Every structure is written in C-alpha cells, then in structure tokens.
Amino acid sequence: MSFHSLKEIITTAESQKKTFFRVVLEDDMSERMASEEESFSAMQAMYDTMRSADNAYDGQMKSASGLVGNDGQKMEEAIQAGKTISGGFMGEVMARALKMGESNACMKRIVAAPTAGSCGVMPAVFLTYQKYFNVSDEKMTEAMFTAAGIGTVIAERAFLAGATGGCQAEIGSASAMAAGGLAYLMGGGNQEIAHASAIALKNLLGLVCDPVAGLVEVPCVKRNVIGAVNAVTSADMAIAGIVSRIPPDEVIDAMRAVGLAMPGSLKETGEGGLAATPAGVEISRKLISDF
C-alpha cells in the first residue's frame, strides 16, 4: 500500500472528498492493477469466506491436542438459556469469536484477518453487526476495506505477528481493524474510524504471546473474544465523540516499541507467561509424551 499512516489516508480522503474505504479500495486497484469490480469482488469473497467459516462451525469437534473445542457451542447455549448478562448482540460476538478460533485450531477453513491466531475478531464483530442491523453485503465489504487499510498501516509501521510483537500485534491489530470497520458501519467519519482503531489498540498494548505447548489454542482462542468485545466498546466510544489523546499513528508506533522491548520468551516461543506456569508446562509435557 502506498500509505504509511492513517493520517495520510484521512488527508487523501478529505482532500478528494472520498470515504476512507474508497481511498483504500483505489489504492488496492492501483497496486494490483485491478479494476474496481475485481478489487471489490476479491474483498467480498473474503467476507463470504468468513461467513461460510462461521456457518461451518461444528460444536462437537476437538483439536488434535484436545485443548480446544465446544466452547463456542457452550457460549451459544448459555446465551439461549438466559444465563449471561452481556446481552444478545455482545453474546453473539463472544460466541462467534470462540467458534472461529476453535475452527482454526481444528484445521478448518478460516480467513487470517490479519493472522490465523486472531481470525475470530473481525468476523465475530462484522457478522453479528450485519445480522442485527440488516446491512447489505456491499456495505460490509466497504467495512472490510476500511479494516484492511488500518491493518496495512499497522503492518507498515509495526507488525502483525505474535512472533515479532506479541499478542498485541495479533489480537490488538485485529481489534483495531474491527473497531475501525465497525465505526464506519455505525456512520462514523474518518476521525471516528481512526480513533476507534487507536482506542482498541491502546487497550491491548503489552499483551504477550504465550501459547501453551506452542499451539495456537490456549489462551489464543479466548483472546479472540477479548479482541472482539474490545472492538465493539472502542467503536462505541469513538461514535460517542471520545477520542484517543495519543494520535492514532503514534499509538501504532507505541505498539511497535512495546513489541521490540518484549523478551523473546513472550513472543510466541511458548517459554514464558501462561506457557511457563506449572499447568502450562504439564500440558506441554503430556502432549509431547502422547505424540
């Protein structure tokens, strides 16, 4: 992408009197030498794949390790039984995030948005929003472009992989992307989109990547829930007129600095954090002996 900051995207959008998503769309067209229809169709296909992956969830499946499975179904059943207090919308966001994270761990088809480990955040937010507010697929695809623009800037200025920046780079980036896209869907302008993403990313600064036994399962799947819920609350704050006192691009830069300062044991190596607890070590030992 030709843009290296959210500020550049916003400046271009305002000077050309275009929406955030259209600036990102046209940049993609230019970069890939694609027509508008080709670019839009490609993004629509990604959203369709997210929806198909959500529909294909199997509540009986378990990952090869046995650590992951059934939680999405449990969450859904608890909501239906009236056991939760989060409300219908947020409850479904939580359930969908769990389902997608479990599907990834069970080797089912997902969309890495922006990574496989954070694949549940965007679909949980977007699919639930579309269901509750009856938004067209075209509008949802526009939100996908909005999210993609945010994710690309994060990738340019910092990183998306847990191995380089910790889980703040995976779940944090996914949450920022979902928050910005949701702010767009809620009628927010360029500033609301940027501040929603900044608030979401700020809230997850310092989140470590500490997969138990080196698998993208524990605590990864449940962190997708946190990223999705965080995206919703961040978009709500931005739409309410609440801003990030630290400029959005500086928040991304701070994430990079924090990631670089993290020790290697907290960046996807499975050597620190939850992976190093007695329970985490025992799980890893047992899995090694079993396989």
C-alpha positions as protocol buffer text, in pm:
chain_id: "A"
residue {
  index: 1
  type: MET
  ca { x: 0 y: 0 z: 0 }
}
residue {
  index: 2
  type: SER
  ca { x: 123 y: 349 z: -79 }
}
residue {
  index: 3
  type: PHE
  ca { x: 7 y: 489 z: 257 }
}
residue {
  index: 4
  type: HIS
  ca { x: 227 y: 465 z: 564 }
}
residue {
  index: 5
  type: SER
  ca { x: -5 y: 630 z: 814 }
}
residue {
  index: 6
  type: LEU
  ca { x: -371 y: 664 z: 895 }
}
residue {
  index: 7
  type: LYS
  ca { x: -318 y: 1038 z: 872 }
}
residue {
  index: 8
  type: GLU
  ca { x: -219 y: 1003 z: 505 }
}
residue {
  index: 9
  type: ILE
  ca { x: -533 y: 805 z: 427 }
}
residue {
  index: 10
  type: ILE
  ca { x: -751 y: 1060 z: 604 }
}
residue {
  index: 11
  type: THR
  ca { x: -579 y: 1357 z: 440 }
}
residue {
  index: 12
  type: THR
  ca { x: -625 y: 1199 z: 98 }
}
residue {
  index: 13
  type: ALA
  ca { x: -988 y: 1116 z: 171 }
}
residue {
  index: 14
  type: GLU
  ca { x: -1067 y: 1468 z: 287 }
}
residue {
  index: 15
  type: SER
  ca { x: -880 y: 1644 z: 5 }
}
residue {
  index: 16
  type: GLN
  ca { x: -1052 y: 1430 z: -257 }
}
residue {
  index: 17
  type: LYS
  ca { x: -1386 y: 1425 z: -75 }
}
residue {
  index: 18
  type: LYS
  ca { x: -1387 y: 1046 z: -58 }
}
residue {
  index: 19
  type: THR
  ca { x: -1460 y: 795 z: 213 }
}
residue {
  index: 20
  type: PHE
  ca { x: -1186 y: 611 z: 398 }
}
residue {
  index: 21
  type: PHE
  ca { x: -1278 y: 280 z: 237 }
}
residue {
  index: 22
  type: ARG
  ca { x: -1273 y: 425 z: -117 }
}
residue {
  index: 23
  type: VAL
  ca { x: -921 y: 558 z: -74 }
}
residue {
  index: 24
  type: VAL
  ca { x: -810 y: 211 z: 36 }
}
residue {
  index: 25
  type: LEU
  ca { x: -1005 y: 48 z: -248 }
}
residue {
  index: 26
  type: GLU
  ca { x: -849 y: 273 z: -512 }
}
residue {
  index: 27
  type: ASP
  ca { x: -503 y: 216 z: -368 }
}
residue {
  index: 28
  type: ASP
  ca { x: -557 y: -159 z: -400 }
}
residue {
  index: 29
  type: MET
  ca { x: -672 y: -113 z: -758 }
}
residue {
  index: 30
  type: SER
  ca { x: -358 y: 82 z: -838 }
}
residue {
  index: 31
  type: GLU
  ca { x: -123 y: -155 z: -660 }
}
residue {
  index: 32
  type: ARG
  ca { x: -264 y: -472 z: -812 }
}
residue {
  index: 33
  type: MET
  ca { x: -362 y: -312 z: -1143 }
}
residue {
  index: 34
  type: ALA
  ca { x: -715 y: -436 z: -1086 }
}
residue {
  index: 35
  type: SER
  ca { x: -1048 y: -290 z: -1187 }
}
residue {
  index: 36
  type: GLU
  ca { x: -1286 y: -164 z: -920 }
}
residue {
  index: 37
  type: GLU
  ca { x: -1506 y: -466 z: -977 }
}
residue {
  index: 38
  type: GLU
  ca { x: -1212 y: -706 z: -941 }
}
residue {
  index: 39
  type: SER
  ca { x: -1089 y: -541 z: -622 }
}
residue {
  index: 40
  type: PHE
  ca { x: -1434 y: -522 z: -467 }
}
residue {
  index: 41
  type: SER
  ca { x: -1516 y: -881 z: -564 }
}
residue {
  index: 42
  type: ALA
  ca { x: -1195 y: -1009 z: -407 }
}
residue {
  index: 43
  type: MET
  ca { x: -1278 y: -842 z: -78 }
}
residue {
  index: 44
  type: GLN
  ca { x: -1638 y: -961 z: -98 }
}
residue {
  index: 45
  type: ALA
  ca { x: -1506 y: -1316 z: -141 }
}
residue {
  index: 46
  type: MET
  ca { x: -1308 y: -1282 z: 180 }
}
residue {
  index: 47
  type: TYR
  ca { x: -1616 y: -1171 z: 368 }
}
residue {
  index: 48
  type: ASP
  ca { x: -1816 y: -1456 z: 216 }
}
residue {
  index: 49
  type: THR
  ca { x: -1547 y: -1698 z: 335 }
}
residue {
  index: 50
  type: MET
  ca { x: -1573 y: -1559 z: 687 }
}
residue {
  index: 51
  type: ARG
  ca { x: -1947 y: -1620 z: 679 }
}
residue {
  index: 52
  type: SER
  ca { x: -1903 y: -1972 z: 541 }
}
residue {
  index: 53
  type: ALA
  ca { x: -1647 y: -2050 z: 811 }
}
residue {
  index: 54
  type: ASP
  ca { x: -1889 y: -1930 z: 1077 }
}
residue {
  index: 55
  type: ASN
  ca { x: -2169 y: -2142 z: 933 }
}
residue {
  index: 56
  type: ALA
  ca { x: -1942 y: -2447 z: 912 }
}
residue {
  index: 57
  type: TYR
  ca { x: -1863 y: -2449 z: 1285 }
}
residue {
  index: 58
  type: ASP
  ca { x: -1903 y: -2792 z: 1444 }
}
residue {
  index: 59
  type: GLY
  ca { x: -1968 y: -2783 z: 1816 }
}
residue {
  index: 60
  type: GLN
  ca { x: -1857 y: -3145 z: 1852 }
}
residue {
  index: 61
  type: MET
  ca { x: -1512 y: -3102 z: 1706 }
}
residue {
  index: 62
  type: LYS
  ca { x: -1195 y: -3103 z: 1915 }
}
residue {
  index: 63
  type: SER
  ca { x: -843 y: -3002 z: 1823 }
}
residue {
  index: 64
  type: ALA
  ca { x: -579 y: -3275 z: 1797 }
}
residue {
  index: 65
  type: SER
  ca { x: -442 y: -3173 z: 2137 }
}
residue {
  index: 66
  type: GLY
  ca { x: -785 y: -3188 z: 2298 }
}
residue {
  index: 67
  type: LEU
  ca { x: -730 y: -2842 z: 2445 }
}
residue {
  index: 68
  type: VAL
  ca { x: -983 y: -2665 z: 2223 }
}
residue {
  index: 69
  type: GLY
  ca { x: -1340 y: -2737 z: 2119 }
}
residue {
  index: 70
  type: ASN
  ca { x: -1705 y: -2699 z: 2224 }
}
residue {
  index: 71
  type: ASP
  ca { x: -1666 y: -2358 z: 2391 }
}
residue {
  index: 72
  type: GLY
  ca { x: -1839 y: -2172 z: 2110 }
}
residue {
  index: 73
  type: GLN
  ca { x: -2135 y: -2404 z: 2144 }
}
residue {
  index: 74
  type: LYS
  ca { x: -2133 y: -2371 z: 2523 }
}
residue {
  index: 75
  type: MET
  ca { x: -2141 y: -1994 z: 2492 }
}
residue {
  index: 76
  type: GLU
  ca { x: -2428 y: -2008 z: 2245 }
}
residue {
  index: 77
  type: GLU
  ca { x: -2626 y: -2244 z: 2467 }
}
residue {
  index: 78
  type: ALA
  ca { x: -2570 y: -2024 z: 2773 }
}
residue {
  index: 79
  type: ILE
  ca { x: -2699 y: -1721 z: 2584 }
}
residue {
  index: 80
  type: GLN
  ca { x: -3008 y: -1908 z: 2469 }
}
residue {
  index: 81
  type: ALA
  ca { x: -3073 y: -2027 z: 2823 }
}
residue {
  index: 82
  type: GLY
  ca { x: -3058 y: -1671 z: 2957 }
}
residue {
  index: 83
  type: LYS
  ca { x: -2757 y: -1739 z: 3177 }
}
residue {
  index: 84
  type: THR
  ca { x: -2546 y: -1447 z: 3052 }
}
residue {
  index: 85
  type: ILE
  ca { x: -2576 y: -1075 z: 3121 }
}
residue {
  index: 86
  type: SER
  ca { x: -2388 y: -939 z: 2818 }
}
residue {
  index: 87
  type: GLY
  ca { x: -2699 y: -904 z: 2604 }
}
residue {
  index: 88
  type: GLY
  ca { x: -2783 y: -1067 z: 2274 }
}
residue {
  index: 89
  type: PHE
  ca { x: -2551 y: -871 z: 2048 }
}
residue {
  index: 90
  type: MET
  ca { x: -2241 y: -894 z: 2264 }
}
residue {
  index: 91
  type: GLY
  ca { x: -2318 y: -1254 z: 2350 }
}
residue {
  index: 92
  type: GLU
  ca { x: -2322 y: -1349 z: 1984 }
}
residue {
  index: 93
  type: VAL
  ca { x: -1997 y: -1158 z: 1927 }
}
residue {
  index: 94
  type: MET
  ca { x: -1838 y: -1367 z: 2202 }
}
residue {
  index: 95
  type: ALA
  ca { x: -1976 y: -1695 z: 2069 }
}
residue {
  index: 96
  type: ARG
  ca { x: -1866 y: -1625 z: 1712 }
}
residue {
  index: 97
  type: ALA
  ca { x: -1515 y: -1530 z: 1821 }
}
residue {
  index: 98
  type: LEU
  ca { x: -1483 y: -1858 z: 2011 }
}
residue {
  index: 99
  type: LYS
  ca { x: -1621 y: -2058 z: 1721 }
}
residue {
  index: 100
  type: MET
  ca { x: -1378 y: -1914 z: 1468 }
}
residue {
  index: 101
  type: GLY
  ca { x: -1080 y: -1953 z: 1698 }
}
residue {
  index: 102
  type: GLU
  ca { x: -1175 y: -2315 z: 1758 }
}
residue {
  index: 103
  type: SER
  ca { x: -1222 y: -2376 z: 1387 }
}
residue {
  index: 104
  type: ASN
  ca { x: -868 y: -2251 z: 1328 }
}
residue {
  index: 105
  type: ALA
  ca { x: -728 y: -2481 z: 1595 }
}
residue {
  index: 106
  type: CYS
  ca { x: -921 y: -2771 z: 1440 }
}
residue {
  index: 107
  type: MET
  ca { x: -771 y: -2702 z: 1097 }
}
residue {
  index: 108
  type: LYS
  ca { x: -1094 y: -2585 z: 938 }
}
residue {
  index: 109
  type: ARG
  ca { x: -1103 y: -2309 z: 677 }
}
residue {
  index: 110
  type: ILE
  ca { x: -1077 y: -1955 z: 817 }
}
residue {
  index: 111
  type: VAL
  ca { x: -965 y: -1611 z: 699 }
}
residue {
  index: 112
  type: ALA
  ca { x: -644 y: -1484 z: 859 }
}
residue {
  index: 113
  type: ALA
  ca { x: -761 y: -1134 z: 948 }
}
residue {
  index: 114
  type: PRO
  ca { x: -490 y: -1030 z: 992 }
}
residue {
  index: 115
  type: THR
  ca { x: -350 y: -1359 z: 1128 }
}
residue {
  index: 116
  type: ALA
  ca { x: -482 y: -1710 z: 1183 }
}
residue {
  index: 117
  type: GLY
  ca { x: -444 y: -1668 z: 1558 }
}
residue {
  index: 118
  type: SER
  ca { x: -667 y: -1361 z: 1552 }
}
residue {
  index: 119
  type: CYS
  ca { x: -910 y: -1491 z: 1290 }
}
residue {
  index: 120
  type: GLY
  ca { x: -1217 y: -1469 z: 1516 }
}
residue {
  index: 121
  type: VAL
  ca { x: -1218 y: -1097 z: 1591 }
}
residue {
  index: 122
  type: MET
  ca { x: -1335 y: -938 z: 1266 }
}
residue {
  index: 123
  type: PRO
  ca { x: -1595 y: -1198 z: 1167 }
}
residue {
  index: 124
  type: ALA
  ca { x: -1739 y: -1200 z: 1519 }
}
residue {
  index: 125
  type: VAL
  ca { x: -1795 y: -825 z: 1505 }
}
residue {
  index: 126
  type: PHE
  ca { x: -1895 y: -788 z: 1139 }
}
residue {
  index: 127
  type: LEU
  ca { x: -2119 y: -1092 z: 1100 }
}
residue {
  index: 128
  type: THR
  ca { x: -2305 y: -1011 z: 1420 }
}
residue {
  index: 129
  type: TYR
  ca { x: -2349 y: -649 z: 1320 }
}
residue {
  index: 130
  type: GLN
  ca { x: -2487 y: -749 z: 981 }
}
residue {
  index: 131
  type: LYS
  ca { x: -2733 y: -990 z: 1142 }
}
residue {
  index: 132
  type: TYR
  ca { x: -2865 y: -738 z: 1393 }
}
residue {
  index: 133
  type: PHE
  ca { x: -2875 y: -433 z: 1166 }
}
residue {
  index: 134
  type: ASN
  ca { x: -2961 y: -595 z: 832 }
}
residue {
  index: 135
  type: VAL
  ca { x: -2675 y: -429 z: 644 }
}
residue {
  index: 136
  type: SER
  ca { x: -2606 y: -518 z: 280 }
}
residue {
  index: 137
  type: ASP
  ca { x: -2308 y: -727 z: 174 }
}
residue {
  index: 138
  type: GLU
  ca { x: -2186 y: -424 z: -20 }
}
residue {
  index: 139
  type: LYS
  ca { x: -2171 y: -215 z: 295 }
}
residue {
  index: 140
  type: MET
  ca { x: -1998 y: -495 z: 483 }
}
residue {
  index: 141
  type: THR
  ca { x: -1738 y: -516 z: 207 }
}
residue {
  index: 142
  type: GLU
  ca { x: -1678 y: -144 z: 243 }
}
residue {
  index: 143
  type: ALA
  ca { x: -1615 y: -204 z: 613 }
}
residue {
  index: 144
  type: MET
  ca { x: -1369 y: -476 z: 518 }
}
residue {
  index: 145
  type: PHE
  ca { x: -1174 y: -226 z: 306 }
}
residue {
  index: 146
  type: THR
  ca { x: -1177 y: 16 z: 597 }
}
residue {
  index: 147
  type: ALA
  ca { x: -1036 y: -253 z: 825 }
}
residue {
  index: 148
  type: ALA
  ca { x: -782 y: -356 z: 563 }
}
residue {
  index: 149
  type: GLY
  ca { x: -650 y: -2 z: 538 }
}
residue {
  index: 150
  type: ILE
  ca { x: -596 y: 10 z: 914 }
}
residue {
  index: 151
  type: GLY
  ca { x: -429 y: -331 z: 915 }
}
residue {
  index: 152
  type: THR
  ca { x: -196 y: -239 z: 633 }
}
residue {
  index: 153
  type: VAL
  ca { x: -80 y: 75 z: 812 }
}
residue {
  index: 154
  type: ILE
  ca { x: -16 y: -128 z: 1127 }
}
residue {
  index: 155
  type: ALA
  ca { x: 186 y: -377 z: 923 }
}
residue {
  index: 156
  type: GLU
  ca { x: 384 y: -90 z: 767 }
}
residue {
  index: 157
  type: ARG
  ca { x: 459 y: 90 z: 1094 }
}
residue {
  index: 158
  type: ALA
  ca { x: 480 y: -203 z: 1333 }
}
residue {
  index: 159
  type: PHE
  ca { x: 394 y: -572 z: 1293 }
}
residue {
  index: 160
  type: LEU
  ca { x: 108 y: -820 z: 1289 }
}
residue {
  index: 161
  type: ALA
  ca { x: 279 y: -1140 z: 1402 }
}
residue {
  index: 162
  type: GLY
  ca { x: 294 y: -1258 z: 1760 }
}
residue {
  index: 163
  type: ALA
  ca { x: 647 y: -1382 z: 1697 }
}
residue {
  index: 164
  type: THR
  ca { x: 766 y: -1025 z: 1641 }
}
residue {
  index: 165
  type: GLY
  ca { x: 534 y: -814 z: 1854 }
}
residue {
  index: 166
  type: GLY
  ca { x: 350 y: -1034 z: 2100 }
}
residue {
  index: 167
  type: CYS
  ca { x: -25 y: -1091 z: 2100 }
}
residue {
  index: 168
  type: GLN
  ca { x: -83 y: -715 z: 2095 }
}
residue {
  index: 169
  type: ALA
  ca { x: 30 y: -739 z: 1733 }
}
residue {
  index: 170
  type: GLU
  ca { x: -220 y: -1014 z: 1652 }
}
residue {
  index: 171
  type: ILE
  ca { x: -530 y: -964 z: 1866 }
}
residue {
  index: 172
  type: GLY
  ca { x: -454 y: -595 z: 1912 }
}
residue {
  index: 173
  type: SER
  ca { x: -430 y: -531 z: 1538 }
}
residue {
  index: 174
  type: ALA
  ca { x: -739 y: -740 z: 1464 }
}
residue {
  index: 175
  type: SER
  ca { x: -930 y: -548 z: 1730 }
}
residue {
  index: 176
  type: ALA
  ca { x: -817 y: -214 z: 1587 }
}
residue {
  index: 177
  type: MET
  ca { x: -923 y: -323 z: 1238 }
}
residue {
  index: 178
  type: ALA
  ca { x: -1263 y: -444 z: 1357 }
}
residue {
  index: 179
  type: ALA
  ca { x: -1318 y: -129 z: 1562 }
}
residue {
  index: 180
  type: GLY
  ca { x: -1244 y: 99 z: 1268 }
}
residue {
  index: 181
  type: GLY
  ca { x: -1465 y: -101 z: 1035 }
}
residue {
  index: 182
  type: LEU
  ca { x: -1746 y: -104 z: 1288 }
}
residue {
  index: 183
  type: ALA
  ca { x: -1719 y: 271 z: 1341 }
}
residue {
  index: 184
  type: TYR
  ca { x: -1765 y: 310 z: 966 }
}
residue {
  index: 185
  type: LEU
  ca { x: -2073 y: 86 z: 970 }
}
residue {
  index: 186
  type: MET
  ca { x: -2216 y: 291 z: 1256 }
}
residue {
  index: 187
  type: GLY
  ca { x: -2194 y: 607 z: 1048 }
}
residue {
  index: 188
  type: GLY
  ca { x: -1864 y: 736 z: 1176 }
}
residue {
  index: 189
  type: GLY
  ca { x: -1642 y: 956 z: 963 }
}
residue {
  index: 190
  type: ASN
  ca { x: -1269 y: 936 z: 907 }
}
residue {
  index: 191
  type: GLN
  ca { x: -1177 y: 1066 z: 1250 }
}
residue {
  index: 192
  type: GLU
  ca { x: -1411 y: 828 z: 1431 }
}
residue {
  index: 193
  type: ILE
  ca { x: -1268 y: 537 z: 1231 }
}
residue {
  index: 194
  type: ALA
  ca { x: -911 y: 628 z: 1325 }
}
residue {
  index: 195
  type: HIS
  ca { x: -989 y: 695 z: 1690 }
}
residue {
  index: 196
  type: ALA
  ca { x: -1188 y: 374 z: 1727 }
}
residue {
  index: 197
  type: SER
  ca { x: -888 y: 179 z: 1599 }
}
residue {
  index: 198
  type: ALA
  ca { x: -650 y: 371 z: 1823 }
}
residue {
  index: 199
  type: ILE
  ca { x: -860 y: 315 z: 2135 }
}
residue {
  index: 200
  type: ALA
  ca { x: -885 y: -57 z: 2059 }
}
residue {
  index: 201
  type: LEU
  ca { x: -511 y: -92 z: 2006 }
}
residue {
  index: 202
  type: LYS
  ca { x: -428 y: 111 z: 2316 }
}
residue {
  index: 203
  type: ASN
  ca { x: -644 y: -116 z: 2529 }
}
residue {
  index: 204
  type: LEU
  ca { x: -435 y: -418 z: 2433 }
}
residue {
  index: 205
  type: LEU
  ca { x: -87 y: -269 z: 2442 }
}
residue {
  index: 206
  type: GLY
  ca { x: 158 y: -505 z: 2610 }
}
residue {
  index: 207
  type: LEU
  ca { x: -46 y: -820 z: 2552 }
}
residue {
  index: 208
  type: VAL
  ca { x: 204 y: -1103 z: 2539 }
}
residue {
  index: 209
  type: CYS
  ca { x: 207 y: -1407 z: 2311 }
}
residue {
  index: 210
  type: ASP
  ca { x: 243 y: -1710 z: 2539 }
}
residue {
  index: 211
  type: PRO
  ca { x: 84 y: -2013 z: 2369 }
}
residue {
  index: 212
  type: VAL
  ca { x: 74 y: -2320 z: 2590 }
}
residue {
  index: 213
  type: ALA
  ca { x: 273 y: -2603 z: 2431 }
}
residue {
  index: 214
  type: GLY
  ca { x: 341 y: -2368 z: 2139 }
}
residue {
  index: 215
  type: LEU
  ca { x: -9 y: -2426 z: 2000 }
}
residue {
  index: 216
  type: VAL
  ca { x: -242 y: -2150 z: 1880 }
}
residue {
  index: 217
  type: GLU
  ca { x: -509 y: -2269 z: 2122 }
}
residue {
  index: 218
  type: VAL
  ca { x: -458 y: -2168 z: 2486 }
}
residue {
  index: 219
  type: PRO
  ca { x: -504 y: -1878 z: 2557 }
}
residue {
  index: 220
  type: CYS
  ca { x: -537 y: -1772 z: 2193 }
}
residue {
  index: 221
  type: VAL
  ca { x: -898 y: -1872 z: 2129 }
}
residue {
  index: 222
  type: LYS
  ca { x: -1037 y: -1684 z: 2429 }
}
residue {
  index: 223
  type: ARG
  ca { x: -828 y: -1379 z: 2346 }
}
residue {
  index: 224
  type: ASN
  ca { x: -1024 y: -1353 z: 2023 }
}
residue {
  index: 225
  type: VAL
  ca { x: -1327 y: -1285 z: 2243 }
}
residue {
  index: 226
  type: ILE
  ca { x: -1146 y: -1004 z: 2423 }
}
residue {
  index: 227
  type: GLY
  ca { x: -1036 y: -852 z: 2093 }
}
residue {
  index: 228
  type: ALA
  ca { x: -1389 y: -864 z: 1952 }
}
residue {
  index: 229
  type: VAL
  ca { x: -1559 y: -721 z: 2259 }
}
residue {
  index: 230
  type: ASN
  ca { x: -1290 y: -454 z: 2285 }
}
residue {
  index: 231
  type: ALA
  ca { x: -1356 y: -357 z: 1922 }
}
residue {
  index: 232
  type: VAL
  ca { x: -1726 y: -301 z: 1993 }
}
residue {
  index: 233
  type: THR
  ca { x: -1666 y: -89 z: 2301 }
}
residue {
  index: 234
  type: SER
  ca { x: -1395 y: 112 z: 2125 }
}
residue {
  index: 235
  type: ALA
  ca { x: -1623 y: 187 z: 1829 }
}
residue {
  index: 236
  type: ASP
  ca { x: -1899 y: 291 z: 2067 }
}
residue {
  index: 237
  type: MET
  ca { x: -1665 y: 531 z: 2243 }
}
residue {
  index: 238
  type: ALA
  ca { x: -1546 y: 683 z: 1916 }
}
residue {
  index: 239
  type: ILE
  ca { x: -1902 y: 728 z: 1790 }
}
residue {
  index: 240
  type: ALA
  ca { x: -1984 y: 898 z: 2120 }
}
residue {
  index: 241
  type: GLY
  ca { x: -1716 y: 1157 z: 2040 }
}
residue {
  index: 242
  type: ILE
  ca { x: -1446 y: 1016 z: 2267 }
}
residue {
  index: 243
  type: VAL
  ca { x: -1101 y: 1048 z: 2115 }
}
residue {
  index: 244
  type: SER
  ca { x: -762 y: 891 z: 2171 }
}
residue {
  index: 245
  type: ARG
  ca { x: -548 y: 1159 z: 2331 }
}
residue {
  index: 246
  type: ILE
  ca { x: -248 y: 992 z: 2168 }
}
residue {
  index: 247
  type: PRO
  ca { x: -276 y: 1030 z: 1787 }
}
residue {
  index: 248
  type: PRO
  ca { x: -366 y: 700 z: 1616 }
}
residue {
  index: 249
  type: ASP
  ca { x: -40 y: 666 z: 1425 }
}
residue {
  index: 250
  type: GLU
  ca { x: 156 y: 728 z: 1746 }
}
residue {
  index: 251
  type: VAL
  ca { x: -41 y: 452 z: 1914 }
}
residue {
  index: 252
  type: ILE
  ca { x: 75 y: 215 z: 1640 }
}
residue {
  index: 253
  type: ASP
  ca { x: 433 y: 335 z: 1689 }
}
residue {
  index: 254
  type: ALA
  ca { x: 399 y: 273 z: 2062 }
}
residue {
  index: 255
  type: MET
  ca { x: 283 y: -81 z: 1991 }
}
residue {
  index: 256
  type: ARG
  ca { x: 595 y: -136 z: 1785 }
}
residue {
  index: 257
  type: ALA
  ca { x: 818 y: -2 z: 2063 }
}
residue {
  index: 258
  type: VAL
  ca { x: 649 y: -221 z: 2323 }
}
residue {
  index: 259
  type: GLY
  ca { x: 683 y: -525 z: 2097 }
}
residue {
  index: 260
  type: LEU
  ca { x: 1051 y: -465 z: 2042 }
}
residue {
  index: 261
  type: ALA
  ca { x: 1102 y: -431 z: 2418 }
}
residue {
  index: 262
  type: MET
  ca { x: 931 y: -763 z: 2493 }
}
residue {
  index: 263
  type: PRO
  ca { x: 1162 y: -1053 z: 2575 }
}
residue {
  index: 264
  type: GLY
  ca { x: 1165 y: -1343 z: 2332 }
}
residue {
  index: 265
  type: SER
  ca { x: 1001 y: -1567 z: 2591 }
}
residue {
  index: 266
  type: LEU
  ca { x: 680 y: -1364 z: 2547 }
}
residue {
  index: 267
  type: LYS
  ca { x: 670 y: -1369 z: 2168 }
}
residue {
  index: 268
  type: GLU
  ca { x: 521 y: -1700 z: 2051 }
}
residue {
  index: 269
  type: THR
  ca { x: 805 y: -1919 z: 2179 }
}
residue {
  index: 270
  type: GLY
  ca { x: 591 y: -2091 z: 2442 }
}
residue {
  index: 271
  type: GLU
  ca { x: 862 y: -2023 z: 2700 }
}
residue {
  index: 272
  type: GLY
  ca { x: 701 y: -1758 z: 2920 }
}
residue {
  index: 273
  type: GLY
  ca { x: 372 y: -1627 z: 3056 }
}
residue {
  index: 274
  type: LEU
  ca { x: 93 y: -1884 z: 3076 }
}
residue {
  index: 275
  type: ALA
  ca { x: 305 y: -2139 z: 2890 }
}
residue {
  index: 276
  type: ALA
  ca { x: 557 y: -2135 z: 3177 }
}
residue {
  index: 277
  type: THR
  ca { x: 303 y: -2192 z: 3457 }
}
residue {
  index: 278
  type: PRO
  ca { x: 305 y: -2535 z: 3626 }
}
residue {
  index: 279
  type: ALA
  ca { x: -19 y: -2623 z: 3445 }
}
residue {
  index: 280
  type: GLY
  ca { x: 115 y: -2498 z: 3113 }
}
residue {
  index: 281
  type: VAL
  ca { x: 437 y: -2697 z: 3149 }
}
residue {
  index: 282
  type: GLU
  ca { x: 243 y: -3010 z: 3244 }
}
residue {
  index: 283
  type: ILE
  ca { x: 16 y: -2976 z: 2940 }
}
residue {
  index: 284
  type: SER
  ca { x: 318 y: -2943 z: 2716 }
}
residue {
  index: 285
  type: ARG
  ca { x: 492 y: -3241 z: 2878 }
}
residue {
  index: 286
  type: LYS
  ca { x: 183 y: -3459 z: 2840 }
}
residue {
  index: 287
  type: LEU
  ca { x: 130 y: -3365 z: 2476 }
}
residue {
  index: 288
  type: ILE
  ca { x: 493 y: -3443 z: 2394 }
}
residue {
  index: 289
  type: SER
  ca { x: 469 y: -3784 z: 2561 }
}
residue {
  index: 290
  type: ASP
  ca { x: 138 y: -3860 z: 2385 }
}
residue {
  index: 291
  type: PHE
  ca { x: 273 y: -3777 z: 2042 }
}
